[in-house]
Amino acid sequence: MNNERRVQVYGCIRSGTNVIEEMLLRNLDCVPTASKQKESPYAKHHAHFSDSIDADLIICVRNIWEWLPSIHRLTLKSHWHRDIPESFSEFIREPWSNTSPYDGMEPFANPIKKWAADIRFWLSLPNEKMVVKNEDVIRDYNSVVRNISERFNLPIISDEVITRECSPKVYAQSEDGQFRRGDDILNRKVLSEYTDDDLAYVLNHLDIALIDELDYDEWHTVDQRKPKRKEKGMNKPKKKATTAHKLKVAEQLLKSMGVSDSMKELYDADADTVKAASEGMGRDVQNALRAARGNPIDWEAEYKALELPTVDEMQKVDTVDEFKAGIPHFCIGECIVDFTANVVGNERQFRKGERICMTGGDYRKMNNGQRCMKPAAESFRKTFRRYDGQDLTDKHLMVWRAGGIGDLLFIRPILVHLKRKYPTCTITLSTKEQYHDLVKYWEDAIDNLTDVYFNCALTYDLADYHLSFEGIIERCREAETTDVHDLFARLAGIDPDEVEWCVPMTAPVDNPFFAAQPAPYALVQCRASAHTRTPFTGYFIEAINACTKAGMRVVISDREGMWRFVEDIRTACADPDMVINFAKFTTGLHDMVSLVDYAAVVIAPDSAFCHAAAMQNKPCVAFYGPFPAYVRTARYPLCIPLEPVKSQCCPWSGRECFIHAHETNQCQHNNECWNNLDREAIRDTVRKVIEATEL
């Protein structure tokens, strides 16, 4: 077992932190820092520390409706430093005194605000992190183990399920297979402890944006209200809530939240929808909450006003031409107030009157809790002018693809081709800000760079043509038979054979590493951004050992937060002194260009460095599994792909599965394709490439 890989568990008290720690110890190859690093200043599950920590993070969360009664019961029997009201109704309204990092601040208004502040603090930490819901652990323990394994690339060492004998503080499996902890059981109708006024109070103090970020429905347990307990010996039938009763409760909620008569009328107009779609009182509370916040949005009508693509228009198509006939899943929203929002991890200011282009899902997130945008007068559908090979002389072209690195590298040669063909054209690229450190140096391909939430007046409106690469791989079946470069070129109305596909990139060589380390070396990338495209670590160790045996030094690259993962691989190699952990030295995404330039050979999965090696005209040994190599490397003359025999790629289907990053959980066979790479072929191929390389 590897004792260096560290995972820190954080979470509010009574959120399942102990069971996750026990899970990490028993099921995964890692060390939970809270259990093994007692001397560490960040060893506690529930603490806050401003200093950076060298560990991946798991943030445990629990449904607010179940957490509040649970923390109330705990505080009543604990010896905390303040008096706890015995009444639950009083407790949820009681100010919560502060501890680090909130010392010196006013107390939180109530436990609801404290719950949100803790979670937001942990989510703000810069480490790689994963949110684990207490409810998911209860529903399917083994799925959570697999998800953590995939997220942090941790080997599963045991399928043992935690029992009460393992730890009396964590879940035990009952006879009916339901995981339990004390009296808190998933879907146990804990809302019987809430009065209607309590429900209204909690709803009115929820951090709706956080609820959405955690993928919780803030009212989804309201329909779990527990009926009154039966008297002993009685067998009373369960009383169903009538529609009249549900509407009465909703009216009480509206009244308690100070909803105006005009808002109430707007709510009442939707009563038929409530009656038809609601089970229990969940939808009533949802509509009441929206009305109380001045946000009674009918999303079906809103999407029609935005003129977003319909469900039928978003279905997979067979060919590029069919895809081009559709419309990208974008809309334009007009800001009706000044507000701040989190955009891909960064806070951004939006001003009243700005027209912002975004996806339909992002528009809905922006308007969650309180309306801050409305559909623009002119929709994206009406103003989108698709580029399909038109003359760009003195024209402006706007291009966008959110990411990742490989997709941007597929696009770059196309933009270089257009700039060479039309020197007077202007090209603006929209992509996530995390990739700007790489693409901002593409002076031969782009003139302007913006993020994925762009102000139409400054970008979109100025363009004569628009070119979106979003969805072309994911929603076009031709992507399973055609090289991606050809696919992208045809989407842009360009003959693929006219494009120079391997155009070297430039970037500043400002990392001291390159002055201190001798070249050449073999550059190794040990993981892809998607778990399904990441081969087993043992294959990379085989390749690294083949390099060092041939006398070539090896540099393993990854981001700074993964340096322990890289260190584990380095120390497992036959000659670790010949292997350099570059994760300790990385300064930014642009380092990738210099790393490849200084390398003699690149060894990588179907990911960034494989495509960067082709751009820089470097030989590359590439590992392919879920996607066949011919749909990625047909335009890479120096790439040598290694992949399973097609009939062995997936024993269940006999072919590649084409599972994308967002579809990782669709692989039901634990990436069996990676079991069928030939280790001897890896060693021989690496040795031959090194021998053929002019050092």
C-alpha positions in Angstrom: 0.0 0.0 0.0 1.3 3.5 -0.9 1.6 5.6 2.3 2.3 8.9 0.6 -0.9 9.7 -1.4 -2.9 12.0 0.9 -6.6 12.9 1.0 -8.0 15.4 3.4 -11.7 14.9 4.5 -13.6 18.1 5.4 -17.2 18.5 6.3 -19.6 19.9 8.9 -20.2 17.9 12.0 -22.8 15.2 11.3 -22.1 15.1 7.6 -20.5 11.7 7.3 -16.8 12.6 7.6 -16.0 9.6 9.7 -17.5 7.1 7.3 -15.5 8.6 4.4 -12.3 8.5 6.4 -13.0 4.9 7.2 -13.8 4.2 3.5 -10.4 5.8 2.5 -8.5 3.6 4.9 -10.2 0.3 4.0 -11.1 0.6 0.4 -8.6 2.9 -1.3 -4.8 3.2 -1.6 -4.3 6.5 0.2 -3.7 8.0 3.6 -6.5 10.2 5.1 -4.5 13.0 6.6 -7.0 13.5 9.5 -6.3 9.9 10.7 -2.6 9.5 10.1 -1.3 13.0 10.5 -2.5 14.0 14.0 0.5 16.4 14.3 -0.7 18.1 11.1 -2.3 21.6 11.6 -5.1 20.5 9.3 -5.8 17.1 10.8 -9.4 17.8 11.9 -12.4 17.2 9.7 -14.3 20.3 10.7 -11.5 22.8 11.0 -10.6 25.8 8.7 -7.0 26.7 7.8 -5.8 29.5 5.6 -2.5 27.9 4.8 -2.3 25.7 1.7 -2.3 21.9 2.3 -0.6 19.3 0.2 -3.6 16.9 -0.2 -6.6 16.3 -2.4 -9.8 17.2 -0.7 -13.1 15.4 -0.1 -15.9 17.7 1.1 -18.7 15.8 2.8 -22.1 17.4 2.7 -25.5 16.5 4.1 -29.0 17.6 3.1 -29.8 20.7 5.1 -33.2 19.3 6.2 -31.6 16.3 7.8 -28.5 18.1 9.1 -30.4 20.7 11.2 -32.2 18.2 13.4 -29.1 16.0 13.7 -26.8 18.8 14.8 -29.5 20.0 17.2 -29.6 16.6 18.9 -25.9 16.5 19.0 -25.5 19.9 20.6 -28.1 19.2 23.2 -26.1 16.2 24.6 -22.6 17.7 24.1 -20.7 20.1 26.3 -20.4 23.0 23.9 -19.6 26.4 25.2 -23.0 28.0 24.7 -26.5 27.2 25.8 -28.5 25.3 23.2 -32.3 25.8 23.1 -34.2 22.6 23.6 -36.8 23.7 21.2 -35.8 22.9 17.6 -37.7 25.9 16.3 -35.7 28.2 18.5 -32.4 26.4 17.7 -32.7 27.1 13.9 -33.3 30.8 14.7 -30.5 31.0 17.2 -27.3 33.0 16.2 -24.3 30.7 15.9 -21.2 32.0 17.6 -18.0 32.0 15.6 -14.8 30.0 15.7 -11.8 30.2 13.3 -11.6 31.4 10.6 -14.6 33.6 11.6 -13.1 35.0 14.9 -13.8 38.7 15.2 -16.9 38.5 13.0 -20.5 38.9 14.1 -22.2 35.5 14.9 -23.9 33.9 12.0 -27.6 34.6 12.0 -28.5 30.9 12.4 -27.1 27.4 11.8 -28.3 27.5 8.2 -25.9 30.4 7.4 -23.1 28.5 9.3 -23.7 25.4 7.3 -23.3 27.3 4.0 -20.3 29.3 5.1 -18.3 26.2 6.1 -19.0 24.5 2.8 -18.2 27.6 0.8 -14.9 27.9 2.7 -13.8 24.4 1.8 -15.0 24.8 -1.8 -12.8 27.9 -2.1 -9.6 26.0 -1.3 -7.3 25.7 -4.4 -6.7 22.0 -4.1 -8.2 19.3 -6.3 -11.5 18.5 -4.6 -14.6 16.3 -4.7 -17.9 16.7 -3.0 -19.4 13.6 -1.5 -23.0 13.6 -0.4 -24.0 11.7 2.7 -27.1 10.5 0.9 -25.1 9.0 -1.9 -23.0 7.0 0.6 -26.2 5.6 2.1 -27.7 4.8 -1.2 -24.7 3.0 -2.8 -21.5 2.7 -0.8 -19.6 1.0 -3.6 -20.4 3.6 -6.2 -19.0 6.3 -4.0 -15.8 4.2 -3.6 -15.5 3.9 -7.4 -16.2 7.6 -7.9 -13.5 8.7 -5.4 -11.1 6.2 -7.1 -11.8 7.7 -10.5 -11.7 11.3 -9.4 -8.2 11.1 -7.7 -6.9 8.1 -9.6 -6.6 6.0 -6.4 -6.4 2.2 -6.7 -9.2 0.3 -5.0 -7.6 -2.2 -2.6 -10.7 -3.8 -1.1 -14.4 -4.1 -1.7 -15.1 -4.5 2.0 -18.2 -2.6 3.1 -17.9 -0.8 6.5 -19.8 -2.5 9.3 -20.5 -1.6 12.8 -17.7 -3.9 13.9 -15.3 -1.8 11.9 -16.3 1.4 13.5 -19.2 2.1 15.9 -19.2 5.7 14.7 -20.0 4.9 11.1 -22.8 3.1 9.2 -23.8 -0.5 9.7 -25.7 -2.5 7.2 -29.1 -3.6 8.4 -30.9 -6.8 7.3 -32.8 -4.9 4.6 -29.5 -3.6 3.1 -30.2 0.0 4.2 -27.2 1.8 5.6 -27.9 3.4 8.9 -26.3 5.7 11.4 -28.1 6.0 14.7 -31.6 7.2 14.0 -30.7 9.1 10.8 -31.9 7.1 7.8 -32.1 8.3 4.3 -35.6 9.3 3.4 -36.5 9.1 7.1 -39.2 11.8 7.1 -37.3 14.1 9.4 -39.4 17.1 8.3 -42.0 16.0 10.8 -39.8 18.0 13.3 -40.5 21.2 11.3 -43.5 23.4 11.7 -44.8 25.2 8.6 -43.2 28.4 10.0 -39.9 26.5 10.4 -40.1 25.4 6.7 -40.6 28.9 5.6 -37.7 30.2 7.8 -35.3 27.7 6.4 -36.3 28.2 2.8 -35.9 32.0 3.3 -32.4 31.7 4.6 -31.0 29.1 2.2 -28.0 29.9 0.0 -29.7 29.0 -3.2 -26.6 29.4 -5.3 -24.7 26.9 -3.1 -27.7 24.5 -3.1 -27.5 24.5 -6.9 -23.7 24.2 -7.0 -24.0 21.1 -4.7 -26.7 19.7 -7.1 -29.2 19.6 -4.2 -32.9 20.6 -4.8 -33.5 23.0 -1.9 -37.0 21.8 -1.5 -36.7 18.2 -2.6 -37.3 16.7 0.8 -40.2 18.9 1.8 -42.6 16.2 0.4 -41.2 13.7 2.9 -43.2 15.2 5.9 -43.7 12.4 8.3 -47.3 11.6 9.3 -48.2 11.6 13.0 -46.9 8.6 14.8 -49.5 5.9 15.3 -50.7 5.2 18.7 -49.6 1.9 20.1 -52.0 -0.9 19.0 -53.6 1.3 16.4 -53.5 0.8 12.6 -54.6 4.1 11.3 -54.4 4.6 7.5 -51.9 7.1 6.1 -53.6 10.4 5.6 -53.0 11.9 2.2 -52.5 15.7 1.9 -55.3 17.2 -0.2 -54.7 19.8 -2.9 -56.5 22.3 -0.8 -54.3 21.6 2.2 -51.2 21.8 0.0 -52.3 25.2 -1.3 -53.1 26.3 2.2 -49.6 25.5 3.4 -48.1 27.3 0.4 -50.3 30.3 1.1 -49.0 30.3 4.7 -45.4 30.1 3.4 -46.1 33.1 1.1 -47.6 35.1 3.9 -44.7 34.3 6.3 -42.2 35.4 3.6 -44.0 38.7 3.0 -45.1 38.0 -0.5 -47.1 40.9 -2.0 -50.6 40.4 -3.4 -49.4 40.8 -7.0 -46.9 38.0 -6.4 -49.6 35.9 -4.8 -51.8 36.3 -7.9 -48.9 35.3 -10.1 -48.5 32.2 -7.9 -52.2 31.4 -7.9 -52.2 31.6 -11.7 -49.9 28.5 -11.6 -52.1 26.6 -9.2 -53.3 24.2 -11.9 -49.7 23.3 -12.7 -49.1 22.8 -9.0 -52.0 20.4 -8.7 -51.0 18.4 -11.8 -47.3 18.1 -11.2 -47.0 18.0 -7.4 -46.7 15.1 -5.1 -46.7 16.1 -1.5 -45.9 19.8 -1.0 -42.5 20.1 -2.8 -43.8 21.9 -5.8 -45.9 24.3 -3.7 -42.9 25.3 -1.7 -40.9 25.7 -4.9 -43.4 28.1 -6.4 -43.8 29.9 -3.0 -40.0 30.4 -2.8 -39.8 31.7 -6.3 -42.6 34.0 -5.8 -41.2 35.3 -2.5 -37.9 36.0 -4.2 -39.5 37.8 -7.1 -38.5 34.9 -9.5 -41.6 33.1 -10.6 -39.9 31.9 -13.8 -41.8 29.5 -16.1 -38.7 27.8 -17.5 -40.5 26.3 -20.4 -41.7 29.7 -21.5 -38.3 31.2 -20.7 -36.5 28.7 -23.0 -38.9 29.5 -25.8 -38.2 33.2 -25.3 -34.5 32.5 -25.5 -35.1 30.5 -28.6 -32.9 27.7 -27.4 -32.6 24.5 -29.4 -35.4 22.1 -28.7 -34.8 18.6 -27.3 -35.1 17.2 -30.9 -32.5 19.6 -32.2 -30.0 18.5 -29.5 -30.1 14.8 -30.5 -27.1 13.0 -31.9 -26.8 13.3 -35.7 -25.0 11.1 -38.2 -23.0 13.6 -40.3 -21.2 16.9 -40.0 -23.6 18.4 -42.5 -26.5 17.5 -40.3 -24.7 19.0 -37.3 -24.1 22.2 -39.2 -27.8 22.5 -40.1 -28.6 22.9 -36.4 -28.0 25.7 -33.9 -25.5 25.7 -31.1 -26.9 25.4 -27.6 -26.4 29.0 -26.7 -28.5 32.0 -25.7 -28.1 35.7 -25.0 -29.3 37.1 -21.7 -29.6 40.8 -20.8 -28.5 41.8 -17.3 -31.3 43.6 -15.6 -29.3 44.5 -12.4 -25.6 44.8 -11.5 -24.5 41.5 -9.9 -21.5 39.3 -9.2 -21.4 35.6 -10.2 -18.9 32.8 -10.1 -17.7 32.1 -13.6 -15.7 28.8 -13.9 -14.2 29.3 -10.5 -13.6 33.1 -10.7 -15.8 35.9 -9.4 -16.9 38.3 -12.2 -18.9 41.5 -12.2 -21.9 41.8 -14.6 -23.4 45.2 -15.3 -27.0 46.2 -16.0 -27.7 46.3 -19.7 -24.8 44.0 -20.7 -25.8 41.2 -23.1 -24.0 38.0 -22.2 -23.7 34.9 -24.4 -23.8 31.6 -22.6 -25.4 28.1 -22.6 -29.0 27.6 -21.6 -27.9 25.8 -18.4 -25.6 28.7 -17.4 -28.5 31.1 -18.0 -30.6 29.2 -15.6 -27.9 29.1 -13.0 -27.5 32.9 -13.3 -31.2 33.3 -12.6 -31.3 30.8 -9.7 -32.7 32.3 -6.5 -33.3 35.8 -7.9 -33.8 36.9 -11.5 -30.8 39.0 -12.7 -31.2 38.4 -16.5 -33.9 38.3 -19.1 -33.9 37.0 -22.7 -32.3 39.6 -24.9 -34.4 41.3 -27.5 -32.5 39.6 -30.3 -31.9 35.9 -29.7 -28.7 33.9 -30.4 -30.7 31.9 -33.0 -31.5 35.1 -34.9 -28.1 36.6 -34.8 -25.8 33.5 -35.2 -24.0 33.7 -38.5 -22.3 30.4 -39.1 -18.9 30.4 -40.8 -18.7 27.8 -43.5 -15.7 28.7 -45.6 -16.7 32.3 -46.6 -14.0 34.8 -47.7 -12.6 36.4 -44.5 -10.7 39.3 -46.2 -11.1 42.3 -43.8 -13.7 40.3 -41.8 -14.0 39.4 -38.1 -14.5 35.7 -37.1 -15.5 34.7 -33.6 -14.6 31.1 -32.6 -15.4 29.3 -29.4 -14.8 26.0 -27.6 -14.8 25.9 -23.8 -12.0 23.3 -23.7 -10.1 21.1 -23.0 -6.5 21.4 -24.2 -6.7 18.6 -26.9 -9.8 20.2 -28.5 -8.1 23.6 -28.6 -5.1 22.0 -30.2 -7.3 20.5 -32.9 -8.7 24.0 -33.6 -5.4 25.8 -33.7 -4.1 24.6 -37.1 -7.5 25.7 -38.6 -7.1 29.2 -37.3 -3.5 29.4 -38.5 -4.7 28.3 -41.9 -7.3 31.0 -42.0 -4.8 33.7 -40.8 -2.4 32.6 -43.6 -5.1 32.6 -46.2 -6.7 35.8 -45.1 -4.0 38.0 -43.5 -6.4 40.9 -42.9 -9.0 38.9 -41.0 -9.5 39.3 -37.2 -10.1 36.2 -35.1 -11.4 36.2 -31.6 -11.3 32.9 -29.5 -13.6 32.2 -26.6 -12.5 29.5 -24.1 -12.3 28.9 -20.4 -9.9 31.2 -18.6 -8.0 28.2 -17.2 -6.6 27.7 -20.8 -5.6 31.3 -21.5 -2.1 30.7 -20.2 -1.6 28.5 -23.3 -3.6 30.1 -26.0 -2.6 33.7 -25.3 0.7 33.0 -27.0 -1.0 31.9 -30.3 -0.2 35.1 -32.1 -0.2 33.3 -35.4 -3.7 32.1 -34.9 -5.8 34.6 -32.9 -6.0 38.3 -32.4 -8.3 38.5 -29.3 -9.1 36.2 -26.4 -12.1 36.1 -24.1 -13.7 33.8 -21.6 -16.8 31.7 -22.1 -19.2 34.3 -20.7 -18.6 37.1 -23.2 -20.2 40.5 -23.5 -21.8 40.5 -26.9 -21.2 44.2 -27.5 -17.5 43.7 -27.3 -17.2 40.4 -29.2 -20.2 38.6 -30.7 -21.8 41.7 -32.2 -18.5 42.8 -33.9 -18.0 39.5 -35.7 -19.1 39.0 -39.3 -19.1 35.2 -38.8 -19.3 32.8 -35.9 -17.8 29.3 -35.6 -18.7 27.1 -32.6 -17.0 23.7 -32.1 -19.1 22.8 -29.1 -20.7 19.4 -29.4 -19.2 18.3 -32.7 -17.4 15.4 -31.1 -20.0 14.6 -28.6 -23.2 14.8 -30.8 -22.0 13.7 -34.2 -21.7 9.9 -34.9 -19.2 10.6 -37.7 -16.7 11.4 -34.9 -16.6 7.6 -34.3 -15.3 6.9 -37.8 -13.5 10.1 -38.9 -10.3 11.7 -37.7 -11.2 14.6 -35.5 -9.0 17.1 -37.5 -11.0 16.3 -40.6 -14.2 16.7 -38.6 -13.3 20.1 -37.3 -12.1 21.4 -40.7 -15.3 20.3 -42.5 -17.3 22.0 -39.8 -15.5 25.2 -40.7 -16.1 24.6 -44.4 -12.4 23.9 -45.1 -10.8 21.1 -47.1 -8.8 19.1 -44.5 -6.0 18.4 -47.0 -5.3 22.1 -47.3 -4.5 22.5 -43.6 -1.0 22.1 -42.2 -1.9 20.1 -39.1 1.4 20.1 -37.3 2.2 23.8 -36.7 4.7 24.4 -33.9 3.6 26.6 -31.0 5.7 29.2 -29.2 5.7 30.1 -25.5 8.2 31.9 -23.2 10.8 29.6 -21.7 10.7 31.3 -18.3 10.8 28.2 -16.0 14.2 27.8 -14.3 13.9 24.1 -14.7 14.9 24.2 -18.3 18.2 26.0 -17.5 19.0 23.5 -14.8 18.1 20.2 -16.3 20.0 18.6 -19.1 18.2 17.7 -22.4 17.1 15.6 -24.1 14.8 13.5 -22.1 11.7 11.3 -22.5 8.6 13.3 -21.5 5.8 11.3 -19.9 2.2 12.2 -19.1 0.7 9.6 -16.9 -3.0 10.5 -16.9 -5.6 12.1 -19.1 -8.2 14.6 -17.9 -10.8 11.8 -18.3 -10.6 8.7 -16.2 -11.7 6.5 -19.1 -8.8 7.6 -21.2 -6.2 7.1 -18.5 -4.3 3.8 -18.8 -3.2 1.8 -15.8 -0.1 3.3 -14.1 1.9 0.1 -14.6 2.0 0.7 -18.4 3.8 4.0 -17.8 6.2 2.4 -15.4 7.1 -0.2 -18.1 7.7 2.6 -20.6 9.8 4.7 -18.1 11.9 1.6 -17.3 12.5 1.0 -21.0 13.7 4.6 -21.3 16.1 4.5 -18.3 17.4 1.1 -19.4 18.3 2.7 -22.7 20.2 5.5 -20.8 17.6 8.2 -21.3 16.4 10.5 -18.5 12.7 10.8 -18.0 10.6 13.8 -17.0 7.0 13.1 -15.7 4.7 16.1 -16.0 1.6 17.1 -14.2 0.1 20.1 -12.4 1.6 21.1 -9.0 -1.2 19.6 -7.0 -0.4 16.1 -8.3 3.2 16.1 -7.4 2.7 13.3 -4.8 1.0 11.2 -7.4 3.9 11.7 -9.8 6.3 11.0 -6.9 4.6 7.6 -6.3 5.2 6.6 -9.9 8.8 7.9 -9.8 9.8 5.9 -6.8 8.2 2.8 -8.2 10.4 2.9 -11.2 13.5 0.7 -11.6 15.9 3.6 -11.6 14.1 6.6 -9.8 17.3 8.7 -9.9 16.9 8.9 -13.7 13.3 10.2 -13.3 12.4 13.8 -12.6 9.1 14.9 -11.0 8.3 18.1 -13.0 5.1 18.7 -11.0 7.3 20.3 -8.4 8.5 22.9 -10.9 5.4 23.7 -13.0 4.5 27.4 -13.3 1.7 27.4 -15.8 0.1 25.7 -18.7 2.5 27.3 -21.2 5.3 25.1 -19.7 3.8 22.3 -21.8 5.3 23.8 -25.0 8.8 24.1 -23.5 8.6 20.6 -22.1 7.8 19.1 -25.4 10.4 21.3 -27.2 13.2 20.0 -25.0 12.1 16.4 -25.1 13.5 13.7 -27.4 10.3 11.6 -27.3 6.9 11.9 -25.6 4.9 9.1 -24.0 1.3 9.9 -23.2 -2.3 8.8 -23.3 -5.0 10.2 -25.5 -4.6 13.7 -24.0 -2.8 17.0 -24.2 0.8 16.0 -24.6 0.1 13.5 -27.3 -1.4 16.4 -29.4 1.3 18.9 -28.3 4.0 16.4 -29.5 2.4 16.4 -32.9 2.3 20.2 -33.0 6.0 20.4 -32.1 7.0 17.5 -34.5 8.2 15.2 -31.8 7.9 11.4 -31.9 5.2 10.2 -29.5 4.2 6.7 -28.2 0.5 7.1 -27.4 -1.8 4.8 -25.5 -5.4 4.5 -26.8 -8.4 2.5 -25.4 -12.0 3.8 -25.4 -11.3 5.8 -28.6 -9.5 4.2 -31.5 -6.3 5.9 -32.5 -7.3 6.5 -36.1 -9.9 9.1 -35.0 -7.2 11.2 -33.3 -3.8 10.5 -34.8 -4.4 10.0 -38.5 -2.8 13.5 -39.1 0.2 12.8 -36.8 3.0 11.3 -38.8 5.4 10.9 -35.8 2.8 9.3 -33.5 3.0 5.6 -32.8 -0.3 4.5 -31.1 -0.6 1.4 -29.0 -4.0 0.1 -28.4 -5.8 -3.2 -27.7 -6.8 -5.5 -30.6 -10.2 -4.2 -31.6 -12.0 -7.5 -30.7 -10.3 -7.3 -27.3 -10.8 -3.6 -26.6 -14.1 -4.3 -24.8 -14.9 -8.0 -24.3 -18.6 -7.1 -24.0 -19.0 -5.1 -27.2 -16.0 -6.1 -29.3 -15.3 -2.5 -30.2 -14.3 0.9 -28.7 -16.9 2.4 -26.5 -16.4 6.1 -27.3 -17.3 7.1 -23.7 -16.6 10.8 -23.2 -15.4 12.5 -20.0 -18.9 13.5 -18.9 -20.1 9.9 -19.5 -17.5 8.2 -17.4 -20.0 6.5 -15.2 -21.5 4.7 -18.3 -18.6 2.3 -18.4 -20.0 -0.7 -16.4 -16.8 -2.8 -16.8 -14.2 -0.7 -15.0 -12.3 0.2 -18.2 -11.6 -3.4 -19.1 -10.1 -2.2 -22.4 -6.9 -1.1 -20.5 -6.3 -4.7 -19.4 -5.5 -5.7 -23.0 -2.5 -3.6 -23.8 0.6 -5.6 -24.6 3.4 -4.8 -22.1 6.1 -6.3 -24.2 5.0 -4.2 -27.2 5.2 -1.1 -25.0 8.8 -1.9 -24.0 9.8 -2.7 -27.6 8.2 0.3 -29.1 9.7 2.7 -26.6 13.2 1.1 -27.1 12.9 1.4 -30.9 11.7 5.0 -30.9 14.7 6.0 -28.6 17.1 4.2 -30.9 15.7 6.0 -33.9 15.8 9.4 -32.2 18.6 11.7 -33.1 19.9 12.9 -29.8 
